[in-house]
């Protein structure tokens, strides 16, 4: 059995003073070195790409201090390195759905303002043309419809460290599955989507994590999507064997090694083993964090709070 490798990097929390740093420039500055560290093994492939698409966990406009979405500062630090050291056309992608448009989510999360300082663009994959593909899992052919931006270019998926509503980790594979049409079971669709997209690297944003409560994780992890999802599952105290997606993706593969200066055990000890709040009940921590932030910065209050002022 081969050993999968995940690269880890701690993020200097000296400026946090025990709490969230509202200044995105300060967060990006603290992330510059960790992003360089975790991307290093994949950077040769990224440097040769004509087009790179970053896929963050931007499923809904929760404030990044909640840990429920990827911190745009992580994405910004990756974009900054790509634009500084490659000639690739870079985009940050998501997809509108029946709940909210991606443009609105991106605006609330701050991606519009962030990307104004770069040449990178936003891409709503709901409007993208699609490519048909077939992926075999356990000798069963599975048909997929993949947005062209993901099918034809190099992809970096950037999940947040959080569980899904059903309990398993949200992770890189499920983040990609949300953007790919695939008519198969829930344990196979994320695997098929990941194999069809074949991301160059997955970067797990554990700077702020959610495990029942937000926690300052101050760490990044990078590697293949299944390996990073396995690390995230372990950090959240979930069973690898209980996650059918990981069982399907990893099969009989061997253990995962985590190398770097992030304190894995300390982070695991800090993370609670709680679940997500009910879908119709905004968690008080999320409400409080966003209301305070909005009051200080003048940002808009997100739609899940708009009717409860």
RAPEJO-V166638 format. One record per pair of residues at least 24 apart in sequence whose ideal C-beta (glycine too) atoms are under 10 Angstrom apart, sorted by the first residue. I is the first residue (numbers start at 1). J is the second residue. If there is no record, write none. Layout:
i=I j=J
i=I j=J
//
This chain:
i=1 j=251
i=1 j=252
i=1 j=253
i=1 j=254
i=1 j=255
i=2 j=253
i=2 j=254
i=2 j=255
i=3 j=227
i=3 j=253
i=3 j=254
i=3 j=255
i=3 j=256
i=3 j=257
i=4 j=223
i=4 j=224
i=4 j=226
i=4 j=227
i=4 j=228
i=4 j=230
i=4 j=231
i=4 j=250
i=4 j=253
i=4 j=254
i=4 j=255
i=4 j=256
i=4 j=257
i=4 j=258
i=5 j=41
i=5 j=222
i=5 j=223
i=5 j=224
i=5 j=227
i=5 j=256
i=5 j=257
i=5 j=258
i=5 j=259
i=6 j=38
i=6 j=41
i=6 j=202
i=6 j=204
i=6 j=221
i=6 j=222
i=6 j=223
i=6 j=224
i=6 j=227
i=6 j=228
i=6 j=230
i=6 j=231
i=6 j=232
i=6 j=256
i=6 j=257
i=6 j=258
i=6 j=259
i=6 j=260
i=6 j=262
i=6 j=264
i=7 j=34
i=7 j=37
i=7 j=38
i=7 j=39
i=7 j=40
i=7 j=41
i=7 j=42
i=7 j=201
i=7 j=203
i=7 j=220
i=7 j=221
i=7 j=222
i=7 j=223
i=7 j=228
i=7 j=257
i=7 j=258
i=7 j=259
i=7 j=260
i=7 j=262
i=8 j=34
i=8 j=37
i=8 j=38
i=8 j=204
i=8 j=206
i=8 j=219
i=8 j=220
i=8 j=221
i=8 j=222
i=8 j=223
i=8 j=231
i=8 j=258
i=8 j=259
i=8 j=260
i=8 j=261
i=8 j=262
i=8 j=263
i=8 j=264
i=8 j=267
i=9 j=33
i=9 j=34
i=9 j=35
i=9 j=36
i=9 j=37
i=9 j=38
i=9 j=39
i=9 j=40
i=9 j=218
i=9 j=219
i=9 j=220
i=9 j=221
i=9 j=222
i=9 j=259
i=9 j=260
i=9 j=261
i=9 j=262
i=10 j=34
i=10 j=37
i=10 j=206
i=10 j=217
i=10 j=218
i=10 j=219
i=10 j=220
i=10 j=260
i=10 j=261
i=10 j=262
i=10 j=263
i=10 j=266
i=10 j=267
i=11 j=35
i=11 j=73
i=11 j=74
i=11 j=77
i=11 j=205
i=11 j=206
i=11 j=207
i=11 j=208
i=11 j=216
i=11 j=217
i=11 j=218
i=11 j=219
i=11 j=220
i=11 j=262
i=12 j=218
i=13 j=207
i=13 j=216
i=13 j=217
i=13 j=218
i=13 j=219
i=16 j=207
i=16 j=208
i=16 j=216
i=16 j=218
i=18 j=216
i=19 j=65
i=19 j=216
i=20 j=63
i=20 j=64
i=20 j=65
i=20 j=66
i=20 j=71
i=20 j=208
i=20 j=214
i=20 j=216
i=20 j=289
i=20 j=292
i=20 j=293
i=21 j=65
i=21 j=73
i=21 j=207
i=21 j=216
i=22 j=65
i=22 j=292
i=22 j=293
i=22 j=296
i=22 j=297
i=22 j=299
i=23 j=73
i=23 j=297
i=24 j=64
i=24 j=71
i=24 j=72
i=24 j=73
i=24 j=76
i=24 j=110
i=24 j=113
i=24 j=114
i=25 j=73
i=25 j=76
i=25 j=114
i=25 j=117
i=26 j=73
i=27 j=64
i=27 j=71
i=27 j=72
i=27 j=73
i=27 j=74
i=27 j=76
i=27 j=77
i=27 j=207
i=27 j=208
i=28 j=71
i=28 j=72
i=28 j=73
i=28 j=74
i=28 j=75
i=28 j=76
i=28 j=77
i=28 j=78
i=28 j=79
i=28 j=80
i=28 j=114
i=28 j=117
i=29 j=73
i=29 j=77
i=30 j=73
i=30 j=77
i=30 j=207
i=30 j=218
i=31 j=71
i=31 j=73
i=31 j=74
i=31 j=75
i=31 j=76
i=31 j=77
i=31 j=78
i=31 j=80
i=31 j=81
i=31 j=205
i=31 j=207
i=31 j=220
i=32 j=77
i=32 j=80
i=32 j=81
i=33 j=77
i=34 j=74
i=34 j=77
i=34 j=203
i=34 j=207
i=34 j=218
i=34 j=219
i=34 j=220
i=34 j=222
i=34 j=260
i=34 j=261
i=34 j=262
i=35 j=73
i=35 j=74
i=35 j=75
i=35 j=76
i=35 j=77
i=35 j=78
i=35 j=79
i=35 j=80
i=35 j=81
i=35 j=82
i=35 j=203
i=35 j=220
i=35 j=222
i=36 j=77
i=36 j=78
i=36 j=81
i=36 j=85
i=37 j=220
i=37 j=222
i=37 j=260
i=37 j=261
i=37 j=262
i=38 j=78
i=38 j=201
i=38 j=203
i=38 j=204
i=38 j=219
i=38 j=220
i=38 j=221
i=38 j=222
i=38 j=223
i=38 j=260
i=38 j=262
i=39 j=77
i=39 j=78
i=39 j=81
i=39 j=82
i=39 j=85
i=39 j=156
i=39 j=200
i=39 j=201
i=39 j=203
i=39 j=220
i=39 j=222
i=40 j=222
i=41 j=201
i=41 j=222
i=41 j=223
i=42 j=154
i=42 j=156
i=42 j=199
i=42 j=200
i=42 j=201
i=42 j=202
i=42 j=203
i=42 j=222
i=42 j=223
i=42 j=224
i=43 j=81
i=43 j=82
i=43 j=85
i=43 j=86
i=43 j=200
i=43 j=201
i=44 j=200
i=45 j=154
i=45 j=200
i=45 j=201
i=46 j=78
i=46 j=81
i=46 j=82
i=46 j=85
i=46 j=86
i=46 j=88
i=46 j=90
i=46 j=154
i=46 j=156
i=46 j=200
i=46 j=201
i=47 j=82
i=47 j=85
i=47 j=86
i=47 j=87
i=47 j=88
i=48 j=86
i=48 j=87
i=48 j=88
i=48 j=154
i=48 j=200
i=49 j=82
i=49 j=86
i=49 j=87
i=49 j=88
i=49 j=89
i=49 j=90
i=49 j=153
i=49 j=154
i=49 j=155
i=49 j=156
i=49 j=200
i=50 j=86
i=50 j=87
i=50 j=88
i=50 j=89
i=50 j=152
i=50 j=153
i=50 j=154
i=51 j=88
i=51 j=89
i=51 j=90
i=51 j=91
i=51 j=149
i=51 j=152
i=51 j=153
i=51 j=154
i=51 j=155
i=52 j=78
i=52 j=79
i=52 j=82
i=52 j=83
i=52 j=86
i=52 j=88
i=52 j=89
i=52 j=90
i=52 j=91
i=52 j=120
i=52 j=153
i=52 j=154
i=52 j=155
i=52 j=156
i=52 j=200
i=53 j=88
i=53 j=89
i=53 j=90
i=53 j=91
i=53 j=92
i=53 j=93
i=53 j=120
i=53 j=123
i=53 j=125
i=53 j=147
i=53 j=149
i=53 j=150
i=53 j=152
i=53 j=153
i=53 j=154
i=53 j=155
i=53 j=156
i=53 j=157
i=53 j=197
i=53 j=199
i=54 j=78
i=54 j=79
i=54 j=82
i=54 j=90
i=54 j=91
i=54 j=92
i=54 j=93
i=54 j=94
i=54 j=120
i=54 j=123
i=54 j=155
i=54 j=156
i=54 j=157
i=54 j=158
i=54 j=203
i=55 j=91
i=55 j=92
i=55 j=93
i=55 j=94
i=55 j=95
i=55 j=123
i=55 j=125
i=55 j=149
i=55 j=150
i=55 j=155
i=55 j=156
i=55 j=157
i=55 j=158
i=55 j=159
i=55 j=172
i=55 j=175
i=55 j=176
i=55 j=178
i=55 j=179
i=55 j=197
i=55 j=199
i=55 j=202
i=56 j=92
i=56 j=93
i=56 j=94
i=56 j=106
i=56 j=109
i=56 j=111
i=56 j=156
i=56 j=157
i=56 j=158
i=56 j=159
i=56 j=160
i=56 j=175
i=56 j=203
i=56 j=205
i=57 j=94
i=57 j=157
i=57 j=158
i=57 j=159
i=57 j=160
i=57 j=161
i=57 j=162
i=57 j=170
i=57 j=171
i=57 j=172
i=57 j=174
i=57 j=175
i=57 j=178
i=57 j=204
i=57 j=205
i=58 j=92
i=58 j=93
i=58 j=94
i=58 j=95
i=58 j=102
i=58 j=105
i=58 j=106
i=58 j=108
i=58 j=109
i=58 j=111
i=58 j=158
i=58 j=160
i=58 j=175
i=58 j=178
i=59 j=94
i=59 j=95
i=59 j=97
i=59 j=99
i=59 j=100
i=59 j=102
i=59 j=105
i=59 j=160
i=59 j=162
i=59 j=170
i=59 j=174
i=59 j=175
i=59 j=178
i=60 j=97
i=60 j=99
i=60 j=100
i=60 j=105
i=60 j=108
i=60 j=109
i=60 j=302
i=60 j=303
i=60 j=304
i=61 j=100
i=61 j=104
i=61 j=105
i=61 j=106
i=61 j=107
i=61 j=108
i=61 j=109
i=61 j=110
i=61 j=290
i=61 j=300
i=61 j=301
i=61 j=302
i=61 j=303
i=61 j=304
i=61 j=305
i=62 j=105
i=62 j=108
i=62 j=109
i=62 j=160
i=62 j=162
i=62 j=210
i=62 j=214
i=62 j=282
i=62 j=283
i=62 j=286
i=62 j=289
i=62 j=290
i=62 j=302
i=62 j=304
i=62 j=305
i=63 j=108
i=63 j=109
i=63 j=110
i=63 j=208
i=63 j=214
i=63 j=285
i=63 j=286
i=63 j=287
i=63 j=288
i=63 j=289
i=63 j=290
i=63 j=291
i=63 j=292
i=63 j=293
i=63 j=294
i=63 j=299
i=63 j=301
i=63 j=302
i=63 j=305
i=64 j=109
i=64 j=110
i=64 j=160
i=64 j=205
i=64 j=207
i=64 j=208
i=64 j=214
i=64 j=289
i=64 j=290
i=64 j=293
i=65 j=208
i=65 j=214
i=65 j=216
i=65 j=285
i=65 j=286
i=65 j=288
i=65 j=289
i=65 j=290
i=65 j=292
i=65 j=293
i=66 j=160
i=66 j=162
i=66 j=208
i=66 j=210
i=66 j=213
i=66 j=214
i=66 j=282
i=66 j=283
i=66 j=285
i=66 j=286
i=66 j=287
i=66 j=288
i=66 j=289
i=66 j=290
i=67 j=160
i=67 j=161
i=67 j=162
i=67 j=205
i=67 j=206
i=67 j=207
i=67 j=208
i=67 j=209
i=67 j=210
i=67 j=211
i=67 j=213
i=67 j=214
i=67 j=215
i=67 j=216
i=67 j=217
i=67 j=271
i=67 j=285
i=67 j=286
i=67 j=289
i=68 j=160
i=68 j=162
i=68 j=170
i=68 j=208
i=68 j=209
i=68 j=210
i=68 j=214
i=68 j=276
i=68 j=277
i=68 j=283
i=68 j=285
i=68 j=286
i=68 j=289
i=69 j=105
i=69 j=108
i=69 j=109
i=69 j=159
i=69 j=160
i=69 j=162
i=69 j=170
i=69 j=205
i=69 j=208
i=69 j=210
i=70 j=109
i=70 j=157
i=70 j=158
i=70 j=159
i=70 j=160
i=70 j=161
i=70 j=162
i=70 j=175
i=70 j=203
i=70 j=204
i=70 j=205
i=70 j=207
i=70 j=208
i=71 j=109
i=71 j=110
i=71 j=158
i=71 j=160
i=71 j=205
i=71 j=206
i=71 j=207
i=71 j=208
i=72 j=106
i=72 j=109
i=72 j=110
i=72 j=111
i=72 j=112
i=72 j=113
i=72 j=114
i=72 j=115
i=72 j=158
i=72 j=205
i=73 j=110
i=73 j=114
i=73 j=205
i=73 j=207
i=74 j=158
i=74 j=160
i=74 j=203
i=74 j=204
i=74 j=205
i=74 j=206
i=74 j=207
i=74 j=208
i=74 j=220
i=75 j=109
i=75 j=110
i=75 j=111
i=75 j=114
i=75 j=115
i=75 j=120
i=75 j=156
i=75 j=158
i=75 j=203
i=75 j=205
i=76 j=110
i=76 j=111
i=76 j=114
i=76 j=115
i=76 j=117
i=76 j=118
i=76 j=120
i=77 j=203
i=77 j=220
i=78 j=120
i=78 j=156
i=78 j=158
i=78 j=201
i=78 j=203
i=78 j=220
i=79 j=114
i=79 j=115
i=79 j=117
i=79 j=118
i=79 j=119
i=79 j=120
i=79 j=156
i=80 j=117
i=80 j=118
i=80 j=120
i=82 j=118
i=82 j=120
i=82 j=154
i=82 j=156
i=83 j=117
i=83 j=118
i=83 j=119
i=83 j=120
i=84 j=118
i=86 j=154
i=88 j=120
i=88 j=153
i=88 j=154
i=89 j=119
i=89 j=120
i=89 j=121
i=89 j=153
i=90 j=115
i=90 j=118
i=90 j=119
i=90 j=120
i=90 j=121
i=90 j=153
i=90 j=154
i=90 j=156
i=91 j=115
i=91 j=120
i=91 j=121
i=91 j=122
i=91 j=123
i=91 j=125
i=91 j=149
i=91 j=153
i=92 j=118
i=92 j=120
i=92 j=121
i=92 j=122
i=92 j=123
i=92 j=156
i=92 j=158
i=93 j=121
i=93 j=122
i=93 j=123
i=93 j=124
i=93 j=125
i=93 j=128
i=93 j=147
i=93 j=149
i=93 j=150
i=93 j=153
i=93 j=155
i=93 j=157
i=93 j=179
i=94 j=122
i=94 j=123
i=94 j=124
i=94 j=125
i=94 j=126
i=94 j=175
i=94 j=178
i=94 j=179
i=95 j=123
i=95 j=124
i=95 j=125
i=95 j=126
i=95 j=127
i=95 j=128
i=95 j=147
i=95 j=178
i=95 j=179
i=95 j=180
i=96 j=124
i=96 j=125
i=96 j=126
i=96 j=127
i=97 j=126
i=97 j=178
i=99 j=303
i=99 j=304
i=100 j=302
i=100 j=303
i=100 j=304
i=101 j=126
i=102 j=126
i=102 j=127
i=104 j=300
i=104 j=302
i=104 j=303
i=105 j=302
i=105 j=303
i=107 j=299
i=107 j=300
i=108 j=290
i=108 j=294
i=108 j=299
i=108 j=300
i=108 j=301
i=108 j=302
i=108 j=303
i=109 j=299
i=109 j=302
i=110 j=297
i=110 j=299
i=113 j=299
i=123 j=147
i=123 j=149
i=123 j=150
i=124 j=149
i=125 j=149
i=125 j=150
i=125 j=178
i=125 j=179
i=125 j=180
i=126 j=179
i=128 j=179
i=130 j=180
i=130 j=181
i=131 j=196
i=132 j=181
i=132 j=196
i=133 j=180
i=133 j=182
i=133 j=192
i=133 j=193
i=133 j=195
i=133 j=196
i=133 j=197
i=134 j=192
i=134 j=196
i=135 j=180
i=135 j=182
i=135 j=184
i=135 j=188
i=135 j=191
i=135 j=192
i=135 j=193
i=135 j=194
i=135 j=195
i=135 j=196
i=136 j=192
i=136 j=195
i=137 j=184
i=137 j=185
i=137 j=187
i=137 j=188
i=137 j=189
i=137 j=191
i=137 j=192
i=137 j=195
i=137 j=248
i=137 j=249
i=138 j=188
i=138 j=191
i=138 j=248
i=138 j=251
i=140 j=184
i=140 j=188
i=140 j=192
i=141 j=184
i=141 j=192
i=142 j=182
i=142 j=183
i=142 j=184
i=142 j=185
i=142 j=188
i=142 j=189
i=142 j=191
i=142 j=192
i=142 j=193
i=142 j=195
i=142 j=196
i=143 j=181
i=143 j=182
i=143 j=183
i=143 j=184
i=143 j=192
i=144 j=177
i=144 j=180
i=144 j=181
i=144 j=182
i=144 j=183
i=144 j=184
i=144 j=189
i=144 j=192
i=144 j=193
i=144 j=195
i=144 j=196
i=144 j=197
i=145 j=180
i=145 j=181
i=145 j=182
i=145 j=183
i=145 j=196
i=146 j=176
i=146 j=179
i=146 j=180
i=146 j=181
i=146 j=182
i=146 j=192
i=146 j=193
i=146 j=196
i=146 j=197
i=147 j=179
i=147 j=180
i=147 j=181
i=147 j=197
i=149 j=179
i=149 j=197
i=150 j=176
i=150 j=179
i=150 j=180
i=150 j=193
i=150 j=196
i=150 j=197
i=150 j=198
i=150 j=199
i=151 j=180
i=151 j=196
i=151 j=197
i=151 j=198
i=153 j=197
i=153 j=200
i=154 j=197
i=154 j=198
i=154 j=199
i=154 j=200
i=154 j=201
i=155 j=179
i=155 j=194
i=155 j=197
i=155 j=198
i=155 j=199
i=155 j=200
i=155 j=201
i=155 j=202
i=155 j=225
i=156 j=199
i=156 j=200
i=156 j=201
i=156 j=202
i=156 j=203
i=156 j=222
i=157 j=194
i=157 j=197
i=157 j=199
i=157 j=200
i=157 j=201
i=157 j=202
i=157 j=203
i=157 j=204
i=157 j=225
i=157 j=228
i=158 j=199
i=158 j=201
i=158 j=202
i=158 j=203
i=158 j=204
i=158 j=205
i=158 j=220
i=158 j=222
i=159 j=202
i=159 j=203
i=159 j=204
i=159 j=205
i=159 j=206
i=159 j=221
i=159 j=225
i=159 j=228
i=159 j=229
i=159 j=232
i=160 j=204
i=160 j=205
i=160 j=206
i=160 j=207
i=160 j=208
i=160 j=209
i=160 j=210
i=160 j=232
i=161 j=204
i=161 j=205
i=161 j=206
i=161 j=207
i=161 j=208
i=161 j=209
i=161 j=210
i=161 j=211
i=161 j=215
i=161 j=217
i=161 j=219
i=161 j=220
i=161 j=221
i=161 j=228
i=161 j=231
i=161 j=232
i=161 j=235
i=161 j=236
i=161 j=267
i=161 j=271
i=162 j=205
i=162 j=206
i=162 j=208
i=162 j=209
i=162 j=210
i=162 j=211
i=162 j=212
i=162 j=214
i=162 j=232
i=162 j=236
i=162 j=276
i=163 j=209
i=163 j=210
i=163 j=211
i=163 j=212
i=163 j=232
i=163 j=233
i=163 j=236
i=163 j=237
i=163 j=238
i=163 j=273
i=163 j=274
i=163 j=275
i=163 j=276
i=164 j=243
i=164 j=275
i=164 j=276
i=165 j=275
i=165 j=276
i=165 j=277
i=165 j=278
i=165 j=279
i=166 j=275
i=166 j=276
i=167 j=236
i=167 j=238
i=167 j=239
i=167 j=242
i=167 j=243
i=167 j=275
i=167 j=276
i=168 j=229
i=168 j=232
i=168 j=233
i=168 j=236
i=168 j=238
i=168 j=239
i=168 j=240
i=168 j=242
i=168 j=243
i=168 j=244
i=168 j=245
i=168 j=246
i=169 j=204
i=169 j=228
i=169 j=229
i=169 j=230
i=169 j=231
i=169 j=232
i=169 j=233
i=169 j=234
i=169 j=235
i=169 j=236
i=169 j=238
i=169 j=240
i=169 j=243
i=169 j=245
i=169 j=246
i=170 j=210
i=170 j=229
i=170 j=232
i=170 j=236
i=170 j=276
i=171 j=202
i=171 j=204
i=171 j=225
i=171 j=226
i=171 j=228
i=171 j=229
i=171 j=230
i=171 j=231
i=171 j=232
i=171 j=233
i=171 j=236
i=171 j=243
i=171 j=245
i=171 j=246
i=172 j=197
i=172 j=199
i=172 j=201
i=172 j=202
i=172 j=203
i=172 j=204
i=172 j=223
i=172 j=224
i=172 j=225
i=172 j=226
i=172 j=227
i=172 j=228
i=172 j=229
i=172 j=232
i=173 j=197
i=173 j=199
i=173 j=202
i=173 j=225
i=173 j=226
i=173 j=228
i=173 j=229
i=173 j=243
i=173 j=245
i=173 j=246
i=173 j=248
i=173 j=249
i=174 j=225
i=174 j=229
i=174 j=245
i=175 j=199
i=175 j=202
i=175 j=225
i=175 j=229
i=176 j=202
i=176 j=225
i=177 j=245
i=185 j=244
i=185 j=248
i=186 j=244
i=186 j=245
i=187 j=243
i=187 j=244
i=187 j=245
i=187 j=246
i=187 j=247
i=187 j=248
i=187 j=249
i=188 j=244
i=188 j=245
i=188 j=248
i=188 j=249
i=189 j=245
i=189 j=248
i=190 j=225
i=190 j=226
i=190 j=229
i=190 j=243
i=190 j=244
i=190 j=245
i=190 j=246
i=190 j=248
i=190 j=249
i=191 j=225
i=191 j=226
i=191 j=244
i=191 j=245
i=191 j=246
i=191 j=247
i=191 j=248
i=191 j=249
i=191 j=250
i=192 j=248
i=192 j=249
i=193 j=225
i=194 j=224
i=194 j=225
i=194 j=226
i=194 j=229
i=194 j=245
i=194 j=249
i=195 j=225
i=195 j=226
i=195 j=249
i=197 j=225
i=198 j=224
i=198 j=225
i=199 j=224
i=199 j=225
i=199 j=228
i=200 j=224
i=201 j=225
i=201 j=228
i=202 j=226
i=202 j=227
i=202 j=228
i=202 j=229
i=202 j=231
i=202 j=232
i=203 j=228
i=204 j=228
i=204 j=229
i=204 j=231
i=204 j=232
i=204 j=235
i=206 j=231
i=206 j=232
i=206 j=235
i=206 j=262
i=206 j=264
i=206 j=267
i=206 j=271
i=208 j=289
i=209 j=235
i=209 j=236
i=209 j=267
i=209 j=270
i=209 j=271
i=209 j=272
i=210 j=236
i=210 j=271
i=210 j=272
i=210 j=274
i=210 j=276
i=210 j=277
i=210 j=283
i=210 j=285
i=210 j=286
i=211 j=235
i=211 j=236
i=211 j=237
i=211 j=238
i=211 j=268
i=211 j=270
i=211 j=271
i=211 j=272
i=211 j=273
i=211 j=274
i=211 j=275
i=211 j=276
i=212 j=236
i=212 j=271
i=212 j=272
i=212 j=273
i=212 j=274
i=212 j=275
i=212 j=276
i=212 j=277
i=212 j=283
i=212 j=285
i=213 j=271
i=213 j=272
i=213 j=274
i=213 j=283
i=213 j=284
i=213 j=285
i=214 j=272
i=214 j=283
i=214 j=285
i=214 j=286
i=214 j=289
i=215 j=267
i=215 j=270
i=215 j=271
i=215 j=272
i=216 j=267
i=216 j=270
i=217 j=262
i=217 j=263
i=217 j=266
i=217 j=267
i=217 j=268
i=217 j=270
i=217 j=271
i=218 j=262
i=218 j=263
i=218 j=266
i=218 j=267
i=218 j=270
i=219 j=260
i=219 j=261
i=219 j=262
i=219 j=263
i=219 j=264
i=219 j=266
i=219 j=267
i=220 j=260
i=220 j=262
i=221 j=258
i=221 j=260
i=221 j=262
i=221 j=264
i=221 j=267
i=222 j=260
i=223 j=256
i=223 j=257
i=223 j=258
i=223 j=259
i=224 j=249
i=224 j=250
i=224 j=253
i=224 j=256
i=225 j=249
i=226 j=250
i=226 j=251
i=226 j=253
i=226 j=256
i=227 j=253
i=227 j=256
i=227 j=257
i=227 j=258
i=228 j=256
i=230 j=255
i=230 j=256
i=231 j=256
i=231 j=258
i=231 j=264
i=234 j=258
i=234 j=264
i=234 j=268
i=235 j=264
i=235 j=265
i=235 j=267
i=235 j=268
i=235 j=270
i=235 j=271
i=236 j=268
i=236 j=271
i=236 j=272
i=236 j=273
i=236 j=274
i=237 j=268
i=237 j=271
i=237 j=272
i=237 j=273
i=237 j=274
i=238 j=273
i=279 j=304
i=280 j=304
i=282 j=308
//
